[in-house]
Amino acid sequence: MANKRKQGEQNELKVLHRLAVFGWLTSWLIAILIFPRSTEKSAEKMASRVADRLLKKREISKRELKNGVPFYTLTASGAKRIRDEKAVKACTGKYIRARNDVHRIVANLALIYLGLRRRLTIIPEYKIQKNKDRYTLNNRLPDGLIFMDEQSMQMFDGTLTWVEAENSDKGNDSLNRIAEQAIGVARGDVLHRNFTVGEVGEVMVVCPKESNVRRVIAAVEREMLKGVSGHPLSENDVYRLSMTLRIVRVSLTQSFKMTSIEEVSPDDISKFIGPYSHYVEYLDAWVSMKKESPTEEEFAASEMVKMDESAMCSGEDDSDEYDA
């Protein structure tokens, strides 16, 4: 009984920790982060039980996204507990509105599956938005950062993967900026690569729909034809772009559970034509996470090693919290 109680308390602290890192999470996201080695059905049940206990203790709060899916944030009491017991800097999610729900979910899923799943250090958008000065590059903020392993650092001549989530079906301004960022990284442009936390060696664009993928590809092709700052791309630039740009599609159900994460390969980009070869990598949403998920110690080390300690709230109420 004592061991069971201790495990329950550890699971509660894990949930509080993840909420401190990501800002807000659905029950399914809690399940894949806390119980990845269980079956999906079992993991969701356990995540729900832990969340119910924390709700009774008033250490988390529960609200609903636009489609009615519940999500959780830290209360002041929950933030205090994780600070006191695990020395994790955290603040209440009282002012989080979670309006850009699809955008945030697909970005976080990319960080979880293509970052944490591969035992890489991540910085989620929640932390980035809390310290905009530190993470601004060329007047842009990423939707997430993944620190590369040594092999990738040598391959891309950088230390970071810049993550962008793109789920809009209207307007080209954001798409054009993403394309410009990707091309700038490929060309080795200091304005698009170097900032306070490292050097960007790769740009990953994450999309929830096929139409988003096509729009990203079209924007990149437009920028390639136009050139950046009036300078046309060399053959070497085009080759590097085919290596440094990754386009990933995350498929979601209506209740925001991921069914698959697929990576697109830009094999024909040198000809300025699409489509890219279709989905060179397929990852089953649950099995792959269960198989390769980092241990709790590895997660803590990954998230904390390069976590920006100053990117935190200034007070318990954190009244300047943005609409996450």
Wavefront OBJ file of the C-alpha trace (Angstrom):
o trace
v 0.000 0.000 0.000
v 2.831 2.387 0.874
v 4.539 1.716 -2.469
v 1.268 2.289 -4.325
v 0.752 5.585 -2.517
v 4.308 6.657 -3.263
v 3.892 5.804 -6.961
v 0.658 7.785 -7.041
v 2.411 10.807 -5.564
v 5.228 10.466 -8.106
v 2.690 10.392 -10.938
v 1.077 13.542 -9.566
v 4.445 15.305 -9.549
v 5.104 14.167 -13.117
v 1.824 15.724 -14.263
v 2.553 18.966 -12.408
v 6.031 19.014 -13.940
v 4.742 18.532 -17.500
v 2.194 21.296 -17.020
v 4.982 23.585 -15.823
v 6.880 22.760 -19.024
v 4.082 22.840 -21.614
v 1.618 25.285 -20.012
v -1.522 23.275 -20.720
v -2.203 19.682 -21.713
v -5.171 17.502 -22.640
v -5.677 14.181 -20.878
v -4.360 12.317 -23.946
v -1.163 14.375 -23.960
v -0.715 13.653 -20.268
v -1.154 9.956 -21.036
v 1.569 9.841 -23.698
v 3.964 11.837 -21.531
v 3.440 10.016 -18.235
v 2.421 6.471 -19.215
v 3.969 5.790 -22.650
v 4.797 2.168 -21.893
v 1.177 1.228 -21.176
v -1.501 0.541 -23.756
v -3.275 3.648 -24.988
v -6.541 2.744 -23.267
v -4.815 1.971 -19.966
v -2.660 5.097 -20.150
v -5.691 7.318 -20.667
v -7.466 5.764 -17.669
v -4.432 6.279 -15.443
v -3.968 9.856 -16.669
v -7.612 10.581 -15.899
v -7.273 9.170 -12.374
v -4.188 11.260 -11.635
v -5.866 14.384 -13.008
v -8.957 13.734 -10.858
v -6.811 13.505 -7.719
v -5.025 16.744 -8.557
v -8.348 18.456 -9.259
v -9.633 17.385 -5.825
v -6.476 18.820 -4.279
v -7.011 21.992 -6.317
v -3.500 21.754 -7.725
v -4.693 21.837 -11.342
v -7.693 23.410 -13.028
v -9.829 22.010 -15.815
v -11.330 23.955 -18.706
v -12.443 23.212 -22.260
v -11.010 23.952 -25.680
v -13.232 25.326 -28.432
v -14.280 21.820 -29.487
v -15.173 20.800 -25.947
v -12.030 18.754 -25.225
v -10.913 19.307 -21.611
v -7.461 20.705 -20.860
v -5.552 21.225 -17.641
v -3.329 23.975 -16.227
v -1.523 24.508 -12.948
v -3.162 26.376 -10.101
v -1.120 28.507 -7.716
v -1.170 25.600 -5.260
v 0.044 23.113 -7.895
v 2.798 25.450 -9.014
v 3.930 25.851 -5.420
v 3.984 22.091 -4.852
v 6.174 21.332 -7.855
v 8.476 24.215 -6.944
v 8.801 23.049 -3.350
v 9.111 19.307 -3.972
v 11.099 19.190 -7.214
v 12.697 22.652 -7.451
v 10.982 23.140 -10.815
v 10.273 26.773 -11.577
v 6.561 27.015 -12.292
v 3.649 29.430 -12.133
v -0.110 29.275 -12.303
v -1.829 28.813 -15.664
v -4.722 30.973 -14.495
v -4.470 33.355 -17.450
v -3.893 30.782 -20.184
v -6.736 30.826 -22.705
v -5.538 28.112 -25.125
v -7.115 29.833 -28.111
v -4.594 28.546 -30.642
v -5.262 24.963 -29.673
v -4.450 23.095 -32.904
v -1.319 25.192 -33.446
v -0.009 24.454 -29.953
v -0.916 20.768 -29.988
v 0.825 19.963 -33.287
v 3.925 21.914 -32.237
v 4.079 20.075 -28.912
v 3.530 16.700 -30.576
v 6.503 17.358 -32.841
v 8.612 18.223 -29.797
v 7.462 15.087 -27.981
v 7.814 12.583 -30.826
v 10.720 14.035 -32.794
v 12.509 15.528 -29.788
v 11.850 13.766 -26.489
v 11.149 10.453 -28.200
v 14.682 10.611 -29.564
v 16.035 11.714 -26.196
v 16.773 15.265 -27.329
v 16.420 18.452 -25.305
v 13.402 20.609 -26.126
v 12.068 24.073 -25.339
v 8.272 24.345 -25.868
v 6.468 27.445 -27.089
v 5.065 28.058 -23.620
v 8.564 28.742 -22.296
v 9.583 30.659 -25.414
v 6.634 33.053 -25.133
v 7.586 33.769 -21.535
v 10.989 35.125 -22.538
v 10.537 36.614 -25.990
v 13.706 38.697 -25.871
v 15.868 35.624 -25.407
v 14.251 33.602 -28.189
v 13.648 36.247 -30.865
v 15.615 35.770 -34.079
v 15.239 38.209 -36.972
v 11.999 39.510 -35.391
v 10.550 35.988 -35.237
v 9.815 33.533 -32.461
v 9.860 29.753 -32.979
v 6.962 27.541 -31.933
v 9.495 25.227 -30.318
v 13.186 24.344 -30.292
v 14.925 20.976 -30.369
v 18.610 20.706 -29.497
v 20.432 18.473 -31.972
v 22.549 15.458 -31.155
v 26.248 15.478 -32.075
v 25.745 13.735 -35.415
v 23.110 16.267 -36.505
v 25.269 19.175 -35.343
v 28.030 18.062 -37.683
v 25.639 17.410 -40.554
v 23.790 20.734 -40.323
v 26.551 22.912 -38.909
v 24.211 24.069 -36.162
v 22.883 23.154 -32.742
v 19.115 23.700 -33.010
v 16.047 22.651 -34.961
v 13.654 25.596 -35.312
v 10.050 24.304 -35.118
v 7.163 26.121 -36.830
v 3.527 25.017 -36.667
v 1.385 25.994 -39.658
v -2.340 25.280 -39.624
v -3.817 28.348 -41.328
v -5.692 28.128 -44.627
v -5.671 31.882 -45.194
v -3.036 34.471 -46.056
v 0.553 34.074 -47.179
v 2.473 36.393 -44.844
v 3.218 33.735 -42.231
v 4.044 31.162 -44.898
v 6.398 33.556 -46.644
v 8.229 34.264 -43.386
v 8.576 30.537 -42.725
v 9.954 30.019 -46.239
v 12.361 32.925 -45.823
v 13.567 31.500 -42.510
v 14.133 28.056 -44.052
v 16.040 29.470 -47.023
v 18.075 31.787 -44.791
v 19.151 28.808 -42.680
v 20.079 26.824 -45.792
v 22.207 29.713 -47.062
v 23.986 30.161 -43.763
v 22.563 33.661 -43.272
v 23.586 34.842 -39.802
v 20.299 36.758 -39.402
v 18.378 33.500 -39.708
v 20.773 31.242 -37.816
v 22.561 32.807 -34.850
v 20.876 33.833 -31.616
v 21.332 33.627 -27.872
v 20.641 29.943 -27.267
v 22.493 28.456 -30.226
v 22.714 28.262 -33.998
v 19.774 27.137 -36.100
v 20.799 24.344 -38.445
v 17.406 23.038 -39.480
v 13.804 24.250 -39.862
v 10.924 21.863 -39.175
v 7.429 22.923 -40.307
v 4.600 20.950 -38.682
v 1.159 20.807 -40.348
v -2.091 19.099 -39.319
v -3.576 18.891 -42.842
v -2.480 17.990 -46.338
v -3.573 21.445 -47.543
v -1.163 23.034 -45.058
v 1.670 20.898 -46.399
v 0.941 21.984 -49.961
v 0.782 25.646 -48.975
v 4.147 25.433 -47.238
v 5.722 23.790 -50.281
v 4.247 26.458 -52.576
v 5.566 29.248 -50.339
v 9.059 27.752 -50.328
v 9.029 27.432 -54.104
v 7.918 31.076 -54.477
v 10.727 32.259 -52.229
v 13.228 30.094 -54.072
v 12.285 31.622 -57.405
v 12.356 35.124 -55.974
v 15.520 34.652 -53.984
v 16.197 36.109 -50.547
v 16.961 39.845 -50.395
v 17.204 39.881 -54.167
v 19.940 37.236 -54.287
v 19.070 34.112 -56.280
v 19.812 30.728 -54.778
v 22.917 28.894 -55.895
v 22.910 25.172 -56.621
v 24.582 24.634 -53.274
v 21.868 26.674 -51.538
v 19.189 24.536 -53.149
v 20.950 21.353 -52.141
v 21.329 22.523 -48.549
v 17.663 23.535 -48.444
v 16.678 19.998 -49.397
v 18.636 18.857 -46.347
v 17.782 21.534 -43.773
v 14.018 21.887 -44.361
v 11.724 19.253 -42.847
v 7.974 19.217 -43.357
v 6.005 17.037 -40.948
v 2.305 16.244 -40.981
v 0.562 15.457 -37.698
v -2.875 13.865 -38.141
v -5.398 14.527 -35.371
v -8.837 13.190 -34.503
v -11.702 15.521 -33.604
v -10.789 15.059 -29.945
v -7.154 16.061 -30.651
v -5.635 12.615 -30.324
v -2.806 11.998 -32.764
v -3.260 9.121 -35.197
v 0.035 9.470 -37.082
v 3.050 11.679 -37.599
v 4.558 11.597 -41.074
v 7.579 13.280 -42.585
v 7.723 14.630 -46.131
v 10.925 14.489 -48.166
v 11.865 17.445 -50.430
v 13.543 15.305 -53.088
v 12.382 17.372 -56.056
v 13.040 20.797 -54.628
v 16.048 21.359 -56.874
v 13.658 21.460 -59.834
v 11.407 24.018 -58.143
v 8.451 21.683 -58.521
v 6.220 19.645 -56.218
v 4.936 17.507 -54.897
v 7.589 16.223 -52.554
v 7.924 12.455 -52.437
v 5.082 11.393 -50.239
v 5.790 10.526 -46.618
v 9.122 8.806 -46.331
v 8.685 8.118 -42.625
v 5.624 6.817 -40.847
v 5.428 6.675 -37.083
v 2.528 4.999 -35.350
v 1.306 7.479 -32.776
v 1.228 5.138 -29.819
v 3.502 2.182 -30.559
v 6.556 4.281 -31.386
v 6.215 6.333 -28.221
v 5.774 3.212 -26.138
v 8.823 1.629 -27.694
v 11.277 4.475 -27.504
v 10.054 6.863 -24.838
v 12.760 8.304 -22.571
v 12.812 7.270 -18.959
v 11.689 9.731 -16.310
v 15.306 10.556 -15.501
v 16.094 11.125 -19.179
v 13.057 13.382 -19.554
v 14.052 15.462 -16.558
v 17.633 15.758 -17.806
v 16.520 16.620 -21.326
v 14.021 19.252 -20.289
v 16.117 20.841 -17.562
v 19.654 20.823 -18.980
v 19.087 23.723 -21.329
v 15.775 24.998 -19.982
v 15.920 28.753 -19.718
v 15.719 29.427 -15.990
v 14.758 33.084 -16.493
v 11.786 32.283 -18.739
v 9.383 32.141 -15.844
v 6.604 34.189 -14.350
v 7.489 37.124 -12.170
v 4.778 36.412 -9.615
v 2.166 33.927 -8.526
v -0.615 35.363 -10.683
v 1.541 35.980 -13.760
v -0.920 38.585 -15.013
v 0.882 39.226 -18.285
v 0.434 35.617 -19.464
v -0.374 35.568 -23.157
v -3.221 33.688 -24.812
v -1.465 30.389 -25.258
l 1 2 3 4 5 6 7 8 9 10 11 12 13 14 15 16 17 18 19 20 21 22 23 24 25 26 27 28 29 30 31 32 33 34 35 36 37 38 39 40 41 42 43 44 45 46 47 48 49 50 51 52 53 54 55 56 57 58 59 60 61 62 63 64 65 66 67 68 69 70 71 72 73 74 75 76 77 78 79 80 81 82 83 84 85 86 87 88 89 90 91 92 93 94 95 96 97 98 99 100 101 102 103 104 105 106 107 108 109 110 111 112 113 114 115 116 117 118 119 120 121 122 123 124 125 126 127 128 129 130 131 132 133 134 135 136 137 138 139 140 141 142 143 144 145 146 147 148 149 150 151 152 153 154 155 156 157 158 159 160 161 162 163 164 165 166 167 168 169 170 171 172 173 174 175 176 177 178 179 180 181 182 183 184 185 186 187 188 189 190 191 192 193 194 195 196 197 198 199 200 201 202 203 204 205 206 207 208 209 210 211 212 213 214 215 216 217 218 219 220 221 222 223 224 225 226 227 228 229 230 231 232 233 234 235 236 237 238 239 240 241 242 243 244 245 246 247 248 249 250 251 252 253 254 255 256 257 258 259 260 261 262 263 264 265 266 267 268 269 270 271 272 273 274 275 276 277 278 279 280 281 282 283 284 285 286 287 288 289 290 291 292 293 294 295 296 297 298 299 300 301 302 303 304 305 306 307 308 309 310 311 312 313 314 315 316 317 318 319 320 321 322 323 324
